[in-house]
């Protein structure tokens, strides 16, 4: 087993994205089994032999992790690589691809309560950086400043049974989301207790961790299963 990684926290990236009132270019609607705002556009229900899951994931089944990028008009999927740009590499931003053949596969491993699960990266993507790791959403700190807590991602060696498939509702406005939700149990911030996977800006293509204040301005990730 490789050593657990110590990663830097996410940079907050709340930019105008899917909640700019745009409609889906791919069809399919955005309620995902609920009555969410039409701004939460999840794109097509099906894409290149896969369909977006609307029920809790099953143990041992292979999934892709992806979101609908409204400005590009296509879903994107985790590809097993980290984000790279001219400033460096960022392991807490998960790289993506539009080609399902280059997407890495994941599975869920349930805890004894049969409700909470860990997310295990099986591999098979165009890169193998996260292969055989588990994904965790946790509270980190912006620029290592403990006065600025944020929600972020890291990959770890052992299962972290912190995810549930939950309809999460918020008001002002109301967003109803069915997806993999993680309660950030060590959060010190009032009203910021939940994290999800998503892309937090229209010009970005990577998956990050997002908390409540960003849900309405993000491309929300879902599991996708082979048809």
C-alpha contacts under 8 A as a table, 3 or more apart, distances in Angstrom:
res1	aa1	res2	aa2	distance
1	X	157	X	6.78
2	X	157	X	6.85
3	X	157	X	7.12
4	X	155	X	7.40
4	X	156	X	5.16
4	X	157	X	5.89
5	X	154	X	7.47
5	X	155	X	6.98
5	X	156	X	6.71
6	X	154	X	7.86
7	X	91	X	7.08
7	X	92	X	6.91
7	X	154	X	6.61
8	X	92	X	7.33
8	X	140	X	7.77
8	X	141	X	7.95
8	X	143	X	7.36
8	X	144	X	7.26
9	X	92	X	7.25
9	X	140	X	5.17
9	X	141	X	5.43
9	X	142	X	5.53
9	X	143	X	6.76
9	X	144	X	7.08
9	X	150	X	7.23
9	X	151	X	7.65
9	X	152	X	5.71
9	X	153	X	7.74
10	X	92	X	6.71
10	X	93	X	7.81
10	X	140	X	7.51
10	X	141	X	7.59
10	X	142	X	6.36
10	X	150	X	6.93
10	X	151	X	6.95
10	X	152	X	5.25
10	X	153	X	7.69
10	X	208	X	7.57
10	X	209	X	7.71
11	X	142	X	6.00
11	X	143	X	7.68
12	X	142	X	7.64
12	X	150	X	7.44
13	X	200	X	5.88
13	X	201	X	6.59
14	X	200	X	5.98
14	X	201	X	6.47
14	X	214	X	6.17
14	X	217	X	6.70
14	X	218	X	7.92
15	X	200	X	6.72
15	X	201	X	4.96
15	X	202	X	7.17
15	X	217	X	6.80
16	X	19	X	6.81
16	X	20	X	6.34
16	X	201	X	6.27
16	X	202	X	6.60
16	X	217	X	6.19
17	X	20	X	6.00
17	X	70	X	7.90
17	X	200	X	7.20
17	X	201	X	5.11
17	X	202	X	4.44
17	X	217	X	5.49
17	X	218	X	6.13
17	X	219	X	7.45
18	X	21	X	7.13
18	X	22	X	6.74
18	X	39	X	6.21
18	X	40	X	6.49
18	X	41	X	6.65
18	X	69	X	7.87
18	X	70	X	6.27
18	X	201	X	8.00
18	X	202	X	7.03
18	X	216	X	7.74
18	X	217	X	5.80
18	X	218	X	5.87
18	X	219	X	6.04
19	X	22	X	7.11
19	X	39	X	4.62
19	X	40	X	6.32
19	X	216	X	5.93
19	X	217	X	5.03
19	X	218	X	7.16
20	X	39	X	6.71
20	X	217	X	7.90
21	X	38	X	7.39
21	X	39	X	5.14
22	X	39	X	6.56
22	X	41	X	7.87
22	X	70	X	7.64
23	X	38	X	7.49
23	X	39	X	7.34
23	X	41	X	6.80
24	X	27	X	5.31
24	X	28	X	7.48
24	X	29	X	6.90
24	X	41	X	6.04
24	X	42	X	7.65
24	X	43	X	5.47
24	X	44	X	7.81
24	X	70	X	6.59
24	X	73	X	7.45
25	X	43	X	7.23
25	X	70	X	7.09
25	X	73	X	5.46
26	X	43	X	5.58
26	X	44	X	5.16
26	X	73	X	6.43
26	X	74	X	7.20
27	X	43	X	5.85
27	X	44	X	5.11
27	X	45	X	7.90
28	X	42	X	7.60
28	X	43	X	5.64
28	X	44	X	4.36
28	X	45	X	5.37
29	X	32	X	7.59
29	X	38	X	7.54
29	X	41	X	6.38
29	X	42	X	6.66
29	X	43	X	6.28
29	X	44	X	7.13
30	X	36	X	7.02
30	X	37	X	7.54
30	X	38	X	5.87
30	X	39	X	7.57
30	X	40	X	5.58
30	X	41	X	4.36
30	X	42	X	4.84
30	X	43	X	6.68
31	X	34	X	5.01
31	X	35	X	5.19
31	X	36	X	4.92
31	X	37	X	7.16
31	X	38	X	7.13
31	X	40	X	7.47
31	X	41	X	7.81
31	X	42	X	7.87
31	X	176	X	7.59
31	X	177	X	7.80
32	X	35	X	7.83
32	X	36	X	7.76
32	X	42	X	7.51
32	X	54	X	6.44
32	X	177	X	7.09
32	X	178	X	6.52
33	X	54	X	6.84
33	X	178	X	7.42
34	X	167	X	7.94
34	X	176	X	6.09
34	X	177	X	7.22
34	X	178	X	7.61
35	X	176	X	6.39
36	X	40	X	6.83
36	X	174	X	6.88
36	X	175	X	4.95
36	X	176	X	4.59
36	X	177	X	6.91
37	X	40	X	5.64
37	X	174	X	6.81
37	X	175	X	5.81
37	X	176	X	7.52
38	X	41	X	6.13
39	X	216	X	7.69
40	X	175	X	7.66
40	X	216	X	6.89
40	X	219	X	7.57
40	X	220	X	7.91
41	X	68	X	7.57
41	X	70	X	7.55
41	X	219	X	7.67
42	X	45	X	7.99
42	X	67	X	7.03
42	X	68	X	5.58
42	X	219	X	7.37
42	X	220	X	7.14
43	X	68	X	5.37
43	X	69	X	7.96
43	X	70	X	7.50
43	X	74	X	7.66
43	X	75	X	7.38
44	X	47	X	6.80
44	X	52	X	7.98
44	X	68	X	7.87
45	X	51	X	5.53
45	X	52	X	5.32
46	X	49	X	6.97
46	X	50	X	5.60
46	X	51	X	4.18
46	X	52	X	6.29
47	X	50	X	5.26
47	X	51	X	6.21
47	X	75	X	7.66
48	X	100	X	7.16
49	X	226	X	6.05
49	X	227	X	5.59
50	X	224	X	6.09
50	X	225	X	5.36
50	X	226	X	4.38
50	X	227	X	5.18
51	X	224	X	5.39
51	X	225	X	5.51
51	X	226	X	6.46
51	X	227	X	6.30
52	X	222	X	6.65
52	X	223	X	6.17
52	X	224	X	4.44
52	X	225	X	6.53
53	X	56	X	7.68
53	X	57	X	7.66
53	X	222	X	6.80
53	X	223	X	5.57
53	X	224	X	5.41
53	X	225	X	6.51
54	X	178	X	7.04
54	X	179	X	7.81
55	X	165	X	7.64
56	X	165	X	5.36
57	X	61	X	7.70
57	X	108	X	6.99
57	X	165	X	7.67
57	X	223	X	7.68
58	X	61	X	5.78
58	X	108	X	6.95
59	X	107	X	6.82
59	X	108	X	5.29
59	X	109	X	5.58
59	X	110	X	6.51
60	X	107	X	5.67
60	X	108	X	6.29
60	X	109	X	6.92
61	X	107	X	5.74
61	X	108	X	7.44
62	X	105	X	5.97
62	X	106	X	5.59
62	X	107	X	5.14
62	X	225	X	6.95
63	X	105	X	5.44
63	X	106	X	5.10
63	X	107	X	6.05
63	X	223	X	5.91
63	X	224	X	5.40
63	X	225	X	5.01
63	X	226	X	7.40
64	X	77	X	6.64
64	X	78	X	7.14
64	X	103	X	6.78
64	X	104	X	6.52
64	X	105	X	5.10
64	X	106	X	6.01
64	X	223	X	5.61
64	X	224	X	4.95
64	X	225	X	6.54
65	X	77	X	5.56
65	X	78	X	5.70
65	X	105	X	7.65
65	X	106	X	7.38
65	X	221	X	6.53
65	X	222	X	5.88
65	X	223	X	4.84
65	X	224	X	6.21
66	X	75	X	6.60
66	X	76	X	5.36
66	X	77	X	4.06
66	X	78	X	6.19
66	X	221	X	5.10
66	X	222	X	5.63
66	X	223	X	6.45
66	X	224	X	6.94
67	X	75	X	5.39
67	X	76	X	5.52
67	X	77	X	6.64
67	X	198	X	6.94
67	X	199	X	7.55
67	X	219	X	5.99
67	X	220	X	5.79
67	X	221	X	4.40
67	X	222	X	6.26
68	X	73	X	7.30
68	X	74	X	5.76
68	X	75	X	4.01
68	X	76	X	6.20
68	X	219	X	6.30
68	X	220	X	7.62
68	X	221	X	7.74
69	X	72	X	5.47
69	X	73	X	5.86
69	X	74	X	5.59
69	X	75	X	5.66
69	X	76	X	6.76
69	X	202	X	7.39
69	X	205	X	7.79
69	X	219	X	6.51
70	X	73	X	4.88
70	X	74	X	6.87
70	X	202	X	7.59
70	X	219	X	7.96
71	X	202	X	6.47
74	X	98	X	7.10
75	X	98	X	6.18
76	X	96	X	5.79
76	X	97	X	5.29
76	X	98	X	4.62
76	X	99	X	7.71
76	X	205	X	7.58
77	X	96	X	4.90
77	X	97	X	5.26
77	X	98	X	6.24
77	X	99	X	7.71
77	X	100	X	7.06
77	X	103	X	5.75
77	X	104	X	7.93
78	X	81	X	7.70
78	X	94	X	6.37
78	X	95	X	5.75
78	X	96	X	4.33
78	X	97	X	6.48
78	X	103	X	5.61
78	X	104	X	6.14
78	X	125	X	7.97
78	X	207	X	7.36
79	X	94	X	7.73
79	X	95	X	5.77
79	X	96	X	4.87
79	X	97	X	5.81
79	X	102	X	6.03
79	X	103	X	4.31
79	X	104	X	5.06
79	X	125	X	4.97
79	X	126	X	5.84
79	X	127	X	6.28
80	X	94	X	7.23
80	X	95	X	6.58
80	X	96	X	7.69
80	X	103	X	7.17
80	X	104	X	5.67
80	X	123	X	6.99
80	X	125	X	5.46
80	X	126	X	6.55
80	X	127	X	4.70
80	X	128	X	5.20
80	X	129	X	5.64
80	X	130	X	5.66
80	X	131	X	7.24
81	X	94	X	6.26
81	X	95	X	4.91
81	X	96	X	7.47
81	X	126	X	7.67
81	X	127	X	5.21
81	X	128	X	6.76
81	X	129	X	5.72
81	X	130	X	7.27
82	X	89	X	6.81
82	X	90	X	5.91
82	X	91	X	4.84
82	X	92	X	7.19
82	X	93	X	5.86
82	X	94	X	4.94
82	X	95	X	4.85
82	X	129	X	7.56
83	X	89	X	5.69
83	X	90	X	5.23
83	X	91	X	6.54
83	X	92	X	7.99
83	X	93	X	5.45
83	X	94	X	6.10
83	X	95	X	5.21
83	X	206	X	6.76
84	X	87	X	7.74
84	X	88	X	5.82
84	X	89	X	4.36
84	X	90	X	6.36
85	X	88	X	5.52
85	X	89	X	6.49
90	X	93	X	5.67
91	X	94	X	6.65
91	X	154	X	7.54
92	X	152	X	6.85
92	X	153	X	5.21
92	X	154	X	5.80
92	X	208	X	6.72
93	X	153	X	7.64
93	X	206	X	5.70
93	X	207	X	5.59
93	X	208	X	5.17
94	X	206	X	5.34
94	X	207	X	4.83
94	X	208	X	6.47
95	X	205	X	7.27
95	X	206	X	4.99
95	X	207	X	6.63
96	X	103	X	7.45
96	X	205	X	6.48
96	X	206	X	5.81
96	X	207	X	7.30
97	X	100	X	7.36
97	X	102	X	6.67
97	X	103	X	6.48
99	X	102	X	5.46
99	X	103	X	6.69
100	X	103	X	5.00
101	X	125	X	7.45
102	X	124	X	7.43
102	X	125	X	4.76
102	X	126	X	4.85
103	X	124	X	7.00
103	X	125	X	4.52
103	X	126	X	6.68
104	X	121	X	7.40
104	X	122	X	7.12
104	X	123	X	4.87
104	X	124	X	4.83
104	X	125	X	3.71
104	X	126	X	7.27
104	X	127	X	7.96
105	X	121	X	6.22
105	X	122	X	5.40
105	X	123	X	5.37
105	X	124	X	6.23
105	X	125	X	7.08
106	X	119	X	6.76
106	X	120	X	5.51
106	X	121	X	4.46
106	X	122	X	5.13
106	X	123	X	7.14
107	X	119	X	5.96
107	X	120	X	5.27
107	X	121	X	6.61
107	X	122	X	6.85
108	X	117	X	6.05
108	X	118	X	5.53
108	X	119	X	4.71
108	X	120	X	5.92
109	X	117	X	5.28
109	X	118	X	5.16
109	X	119	X	6.53
109	X	120	X	7.18
109	X	159	X	7.70
109	X	161	X	7.91
110	X	113	X	7.63
110	X	114	X	5.61
110	X	115	X	6.78
110	X	116	X	5.88
110	X	117	X	4.11
110	X	118	X	6.39
110	X	161	X	7.06
111	X	114	X	5.60
111	X	115	X	6.93
111	X	116	X	5.63
111	X	117	X	5.59
111	X	118	X	7.72
111	X	161	X	6.06
112	X	115	X	7.99
113	X	116	X	6.69
114	X	117	X	7.65
115	X	164	X	6.21
116	X	161	X	5.49
116	X	162	X	5.75
116	X	163	X	5.28
116	X	164	X	5.00
117	X	160	X	7.38
117	X	161	X	4.52
117	X	162	X	6.06
117	X	163	X	5.20
117	X	164	X	6.42
118	X	134	X	6.90
118	X	135	X	7.48
118	X	159	X	5.39
118	X	160	X	5.03
118	X	161	X	4.45
118	X	162	X	6.41
118	X	163	X	6.31
119	X	134	X	5.48
119	X	135	X	5.68
119	X	136	X	7.82
119	X	159	X	7.38
119	X	160	X	7.66
119	X	163	X	7.95
120	X	132	X	6.57
120	X	133	X	5.92
120	X	134	X	4.49
120	X	135	X	6.65
120	X	159	X	7.44
121	X	130	X	6.40
121	X	131	X	5.38
121	X	132	X	5.31
121	X	133	X	5.50
121	X	134	X	6.03
121	X	135	X	7.52
122	X	131	X	5.60
122	X	132	X	5.48
122	X	133	X	7.81
123	X	128	X	6.12
123	X	130	X	7.28
123	X	131	X	4.75
123	X	132	X	6.99
124	X	127	X	7.71
124	X	128	X	7.18
125	X	128	X	6.40
128	X	131	X	5.20
130	X	133	X	5.49
130	X	155	X	7.01
132	X	157	X	7.66
133	X	155	X	5.84
133	X	156	X	5.62
133	X	157	X	5.28
133	X	158	X	7.36
134	X	155	X	5.41
134	X	156	X	5.24
134	X	157	X	6.10
134	X	158	X	6.40
134	X	159	X	5.88
134	X	160	X	7.11
135	X	153	X	6.95
135	X	154	X	6.04
135	X	155	X	4.69
135	X	156	X	6.45
135	X	160	X	7.66
136	X	153	X	5.63
136	X	154	X	5.46
136	X	155	X	6.11
136	X	156	X	7.15
136	X	160	X	6.51
136	X	162	X	7.93
137	X	151	X	6.83
137	X	152	X	5.63
137	X	153	X	4.63
137	X	154	X	6.69
137	X	182	X	6.83
137	X	184	X	7.30
137	X	195	X	6.57
137	X	196	X	7.61
137	X	209	X	6.47
138	X	151	X	5.79
138	X	152	X	5.64
138	X	153	X	6.34
138	X	154	X	7.80
138	X	184	X	5.76
138	X	186	X	7.81
138	X	195	X	7.83
139	X	149	X	6.43
139	X	150	X	5.63
139	X	151	X	4.69
139	X	152	X	6.12
139	X	184	X	6.54
139	X	186	X	6.83
139	X	187	X	5.98
140	X	144	X	7.74
140	X	149	X	5.68
140	X	150	X	5.29
140	X	151	X	5.84
140	X	152	X	5.92
141	X	144	X	4.97
141	X	145	X	5.55
141	X	146	X	5.57
141	X	147	X	7.57
141	X	148	X	5.46
141	X	149	X	4.31
141	X	150	X	5.32
141	X	151	X	7.85
142	X	145	X	5.64
142	X	146	X	7.60
142	X	148	X	5.56
142	X	149	X	6.28
142	X	150	X	6.28
145	X	148	X	5.56
145	X	149	X	7.59
146	X	149	X	6.11
149	X	187	X	8.00
149	X	188	X	7.87
149	X	189	X	7.62
150	X	211	X	7.94
151	X	195	X	6.62
151	X	209	X	5.83
151	X	210	X	6.04
151	X	211	X	6.08
152	X	208	X	6.84
152	X	209	X	4.85
152	X	210	X	7.24
153	X	208	X	6.71
153	X	209	X	5.75
156	X	159	X	7.70
162	X	182	X	5.63
162	X	183	X	6.70
163	X	180	X	6.01
163	X	181	X	5.45
163	X	182	X	4.53
163	X	183	X	7.24
164	X	180	X	5.69
164	X	181	X	5.45
164	X	182	X	6.43
165	X	178	X	6.72
165	X	179	X	5.51
165	X	180	X	4.78
165	X	181	X	6.07
166	X	177	X	7.59
166	X	178	X	5.51
166	X	179	X	6.09
166	X	180	X	6.63
166	X	181	X	6.15
167	X	176	X	6.17
167	X	177	X	5.19
167	X	178	X	4.39
167	X	179	X	7.00
168	X	175	X	7.54
168	X	176	X	5.48
168	X	177	X	5.24
168	X	178	X	6.61
168	X	181	X	7.92
169	X	174	X	6.46
169	X	175	X	5.41
169	X	176	X	4.56
169	X	177	X	6.73
170	X	173	X	6.86
170	X	174	X	4.81
170	X	175	X	5.20
170	X	176	X	6.83
171	X	174	X	3.97
171	X	175	X	6.78
175	X	216	X	7.13
179	X	196	X	7.78
179	X	221	X	7.32
179	X	222	X	5.75
179	X	223	X	7.75
180	X	196	X	6.48
180	X	197	X	7.71
180	X	222	X	7.12
181	X	194	X	6.77
181	X	195	X	6.03
181	X	196	X	5.25
182	X	194	X	5.65
182	X	195	X	5.17
182	X	196	X	6.34
183	X	193	X	5.70
183	X	194	X	4.60
183	X	195	X	6.34
184	X	187	X	5.57
184	X	193	X	5.19
184	X	194	X	5.60
184	X	195	X	6.65
185	X	193	X	6.98
187	X	192	X	7.18
187	X	193	X	6.16
189	X	192	X	5.46
189	X	193	X	7.25
190	X	193	X	7.33
191	X	212	X	7.75
192	X	211	X	6.32
192	X	212	X	5.98
192	X	213	X	7.60
193	X	211	X	7.46
193	X	212	X	7.73
194	X	211	X	5.65
194	X	212	X	6.37
195	X	209	X	6.30
195	X	210	X	5.40
195	X	211	X	4.53
195	X	212	X	7.00
196	X	209	X	5.67
196	X	210	X	5.37
196	X	211	X	6.51
196	X	220	X	7.57
196	X	221	X	7.64
197	X	207	X	6.41
197	X	208	X	5.78
197	X	209	X	4.83
197	X	210	X	6.16
197	X	220	X	6.42
197	X	221	X	5.37
198	X	207	X	5.26
198	X	208	X	5.55
198	X	209	X	6.20
198	X	210	X	6.34
198	X	218	X	6.14
198	X	219	X	5.30
198	X	220	X	4.39
198	X	221	X	4.87
199	X	202	X	7.91
199	X	204	X	6.83
199	X	205	X	6.69
199	X	206	X	5.94
199	X	207	X	4.88
199	X	208	X	5.85
199	X	218	X	5.55
199	X	219	X	4.97
199	X	220	X	6.65
199	X	221	X	7.63
200	X	204	X	7.18
200	X	207	X	7.87
200	X	208	X	7.20
200	X	210	X	7.34
200	X	214	X	7.25
200	X	217	X	6.60
200	X	218	X	4.54
200	X	219	X	6.44
201	X	204	X	5.35
201	X	217	X	7.36
201	X	218	X	6.39
201	X	219	X	7.78
202	X	205	X	7.89
207	X	221	X	7.95
210	X	214	X	6.00
210	X	215	X	6.67
211	X	214	X	5.76
211	X	215	X	6.46
212	X	215	X	5.24
213	X	216	X	7.34
214	X	217	X	5.39
214	X	218	X	6.27
215	X	218	X	5.48
215	X	220	X	7.47
